[in-house]
Amino acid sequence: MQESRVLIIHPDPQIRHELRQHLGGMEGVKVLGEAVSAFEAMELLDLVGYHAFFLGVDLPDGVSGFELAQILGQRKQRPALVFIAPDESQAFKAFELGAMDYLLWPCAKDRIKRTLVRLRQYSSEVRLAEPSSGTKPSAFGDDDEETVQLPLGEEEEDSFIKALRHAWDYNQSRPLEIEKLPISLEGRVILVPYGQIVFVEAYEDYSFVHTTQDKYLTSFRLKYLEDRLRTHRFFRVHRKYLVNLELVTEIASLPGSNFMLRTTGKKRIELPVSRRRIAELKQILGL
């Protein structure tokens, strides 16, 4: 029987230690690492290809266990999720996000054994994550062709991908585009009209999309959203922020030749404008 590869994700080292001890003596499961944050977990997932995450609800660095579940929900292959929580108040939300199980901690070994039974059954029904192909190509292939690998920066990578897409687009036809952004949320996809987006905030390799009332974590990179929304009056005011100029109500001058944008809505939002972008912004606004 193949062992299920498990990653423990929790900010409390004591809980991680106790859970590792519980799982260590059980058949059919192998704990291959621990993580504290969602970002550490995603990096390890691509390297190891875990079958299951045992994770806390509240994780540090701005991305909770539930938001991590949202990100994983956009993948074809993903690990089973077992949430660990002090009470059952958030169990319904966990199962809405596709959790396989929800454990109240501290937890008895017999209860964890039942979770592992579910995991074996779950593994036979769902495509679980596997490691990314990390096989390094040999210097020469079967046709004596040399493969050269060059590191690309974010800007170069985006340009390269665009060029590839253009090269493969034989018809050069413009695809149909609706002015809505698809966002995966709690097992479903919602379509957010561009006009309702106030600003987008970069966060590691992800981004938060802010509307007047909600905040959504997406797997889109800010550069991708900048390219997608540029023609819809969105402007990159800062390396971390993309703003809907239609919803900007004021530009404030600050000490030190700095500028700040204020946006409309019930909650007043202020966004910094980087010095190197202020000239282009003034030109767009006719100032």
C-alpha positions in Angstrom: 0.0 0.0 0.0 1.4 3.4 -1.0 2.0 5.7 1.9 0.2 9.1 1.9 2.6 12.0 2.0 1.5 14.5 4.6 2.6 18.1 5.4 1.7 19.7 8.7 1.0 23.4 8.5 0.4 25.3 11.8 2.0 28.3 13.6 2.1 26.5 17.0 5.2 24.3 17.3 3.6 22.3 20.1 0.6 21.3 18.0 2.9 20.4 15.1 5.0 18.2 17.4 2.0 16.4 18.9 0.4 15.8 15.5 3.6 14.5 14.1 3.9 12.0 17.0 0.3 10.9 16.4 0.8 10.3 12.7 4.2 8.9 13.0 3.0 5.6 14.5 0.2 5.0 12.0 0.2 2.8 9.0 -0.2 4.2 5.5 1.0 7.7 6.2 4.3 9.5 6.2 4.9 13.0 7.5 7.3 14.7 5.1 7.9 18.1 6.6 6.3 21.0 8.5 5.4 24.5 7.6 4.2 27.6 9.3 2.7 29.8 6.5 0.7 29.2 3.4 3.6 30.4 1.2 6.0 27.8 2.7 3.3 25.1 2.1 2.9 26.1 -1.6 6.7 25.9 -2.2 6.9 22.5 -0.6 3.8 21.2 -2.4 5.5 21.8 -5.8 8.6 20.0 -4.7 7.1 17.0 -2.9 3.6 16.6 -4.2 1.8 16.0 -0.9 -1.3 13.8 -0.7 -2.7 15.7 2.4 -2.3 19.0 4.3 -3.1 19.0 8.0 -3.4 22.7 8.5 -4.6 25.3 11.0 -7.3 27.8 10.3 -5.3 30.9 11.3 -1.9 31.1 9.5 0.6 34.0 9.6 1.8 36.3 6.8 -1.6 37.4 5.7 -3.0 34.2 4.1 -5.2 32.1 6.3 -5.9 28.4 6.0 -9.2 29.1 4.3 -7.5 31.4 1.7 -4.9 28.7 1.1 -7.8 26.3 0.4 -9.2 28.9 -2.2 -5.8 28.9 -4.0 -5.6 25.1 -4.0 -9.2 24.9 -5.3 -8.0 26.4 -8.6 -5.6 23.5 -9.2 -6.5 20.3 -11.1 -4.3 18.3 -8.7 -4.3 19.2 -5.1 -3.8 17.7 -1.6 -6.7 16.6 0.6 -7.3 19.2 3.3 -7.7 18.3 7.0 -8.3 21.4 9.1 -7.2 21.6 12.7 -9.2 24.0 14.9 -9.9 24.6 18.6 -13.6 24.6 18.1 -16.3 23.7 15.5 -17.4 27.3 14.8 -15.7 27.3 11.3 -16.4 23.7 10.3 -19.1 24.6 7.9 -16.9 27.0 6.0 -14.1 24.5 5.9 -16.3 21.8 4.3 -17.7 24.4 1.8 -14.1 24.9 0.7 -13.7 21.2 0.0 -12.1 20.0 3.3 -11.8 16.3 3.6 -12.0 16.5 7.4 -12.1 18.9 10.3 -10.4 18.0 13.6 -10.9 19.6 17.0 -7.6 19.9 18.8 -6.5 18.3 21.0 -7.5 15.2 19.2 -7.5 11.5 20.2 -5.5 9.0 18.1 -8.6 7.0 17.3 -10.2 10.1 15.7 -7.1 10.7 13.5 -7.2 7.0 12.4 -10.7 7.6 11.1 -9.3 10.6 9.2 -6.7 8.4 7.6 -9.4 5.9 6.5 -11.2 8.8 4.8 -7.9 9.8 3.2 -7.4 6.4 1.6 -10.9 6.5 0.2 -10.5 10.1 -0.9 -7.2 9.3 -2.7 -9.0 6.7 -4.9 -11.6 9.2 -6.0 -9.7 12.5 -6.4 -6.6 13.5 -8.3 -4.2 14.4 -5.6 -1.0 16.4 -6.0 2.2 14.9 -7.4 5.6 16.5 -7.4 6.5 18.8 -10.2 8.7 17.3 -12.8 12.2 18.3 -11.7 14.2 16.0 -14.0 17.1 18.0 -15.2 17.7 17.5 -19.0 21.0 16.2 -20.2 23.3 18.4 -22.1 22.4 16.7 -25.3 19.2 14.9 -26.3 18.7 12.0 -28.6 19.1 14.4 -31.6 22.3 15.9 -30.3 20.6 19.2 -29.7 21.8 21.2 -26.7 19.2 22.6 -24.3 20.2 25.9 -22.7 18.3 27.1 -19.6 18.4 30.8 -18.9 16.9 32.5 -15.8 14.3 35.1 -16.6 13.1 38.0 -14.5 9.4 38.7 -14.0 9.3 41.3 -16.8 11.3 39.2 -19.2 9.2 36.1 -18.4 5.9 37.9 -19.1 7.3 39.3 -22.4 8.5 35.8 -23.4 5.1 34.2 -22.6 3.3 36.9 -24.6 5.6 36.3 -27.6 4.9 32.6 -27.5 1.2 33.2 -27.4 1.5 35.5 -30.3 3.5 33.0 -32.3 1.0 30.2 -31.8 -2.0 32.4 -32.6 -2.2 31.6 -36.3 -5.5 33.3 -36.9 -4.4 36.5 -35.1 -8.1 36.7 -34.0 -8.9 38.7 -30.9 -10.7 36.4 -28.3 -14.0 37.4 -26.9 -13.5 39.2 -23.6 -16.1 40.1 -21.0 -15.3 42.9 -18.5 -15.4 40.6 -15.5 -12.7 39.0 -13.5 -13.2 35.3 -12.6 -12.4 34.5 -8.9 -12.6 31.1 -7.2 -14.4 31.4 -3.9 -15.6 28.6 -1.7 -15.9 26.0 -4.4 -17.5 28.2 -7.0 -16.3 30.9 -9.5 -17.7 34.4 -9.1 -17.4 37.0 -11.8 -16.4 40.5 -10.5 -17.2 43.4 -12.9 -14.1 45.5 -13.6 -16.1 48.6 -12.6 -16.5 47.2 -9.0 -12.8 46.7 -8.5 -11.3 49.6 -6.5 -7.7 48.5 -6.5 -5.5 45.3 -6.7 -2.8 44.7 -4.1 0.2 42.5 -4.9 1.0 39.8 -2.2 4.0 37.5 -2.9 3.0 35.6 -6.1 -0.7 36.2 -5.6 -2.9 39.3 -5.4 -5.8 40.7 -3.3 -8.6 42.2 -5.4 -10.4 44.9 -3.4 -14.0 46.0 -4.2 -16.0 48.6 -2.3 -17.2 45.9 0.1 -15.1 42.8 -0.3 -11.5 41.5 -0.5 -10.7 38.4 -2.6 -7.4 36.4 -2.7 -6.6 35.3 -6.3 -3.8 33.4 -7.9 -3.3 36.1 -10.5 0.0 38.0 -10.4 -0.3 41.8 -10.4 1.6 42.0 -13.7 -1.0 39.8 -15.4 -3.8 41.9 -14.0 -2.1 45.1 -15.0 -1.9 43.9 -18.6 -5.5 42.7 -18.5 -7.0 45.8 -17.0 -4.8 48.6 -18.5 -7.3 49.3 -21.3 -10.1 49.5 -18.7 -8.7 52.6 -17.0 -6.6 50.8 -14.4 -3.1 52.2 -13.7 -0.1 50.8 -11.8 0.5 53.6 -9.3 3.1 51.6 -7.3 4.9 48.3 -7.5 2.3 46.9 -5.1 -0.9 48.6 -6.3 -3.0 48.7 -9.4 -5.9 51.2 -9.1 -9.2 51.9 -11.0 -8.8 55.5 -12.0 -12.6 55.8 -12.5 -12.9 55.5 -8.7 -10.2 57.9 -7.7 -11.6 61.1 -6.2 -8.5 63.0 -5.0 -4.7 63.2 -5.5 -3.0 64.6 -2.4 0.5 66.1 -2.3 2.6 64.9 0.6 6.0 66.2 2.0 9.1 65.1 0.2 7.5 65.3 -3.3 5.3 62.3 -2.6 1.7 61.8 -3.7 -1.3 59.8 -2.4 -4.5 58.7 -4.2 -7.8 58.6 -2.4 -10.6 56.5 -3.8 -14.4 56.5 -3.5 -16.5 54.2 -1.4 -17.8 53.8 2.1 -14.3 53.1 3.4 -11.8 55.8 2.4 -8.7 54.2 0.9 -5.4 55.9 0.4 -2.8 54.5 -2.0 0.8 55.7 -2.5 2.0 56.8 -5.9 5.7 56.1 -6.7 7.8 59.0 -7.9 8.7 57.3 -11.2 5.0 56.8 -12.0 3.6 60.3 -11.1 4.6 61.9 -14.4 2.7 59.3 -16.4 -0.3 59.6 -14.1 -0.4 63.3 -14.5 -0.3 63.0 -18.3 -3.2 60.5 -18.2 -5.3 62.8 -16.0 -4.3 65.9 -18.0 -2.6 67.7 -15.2 
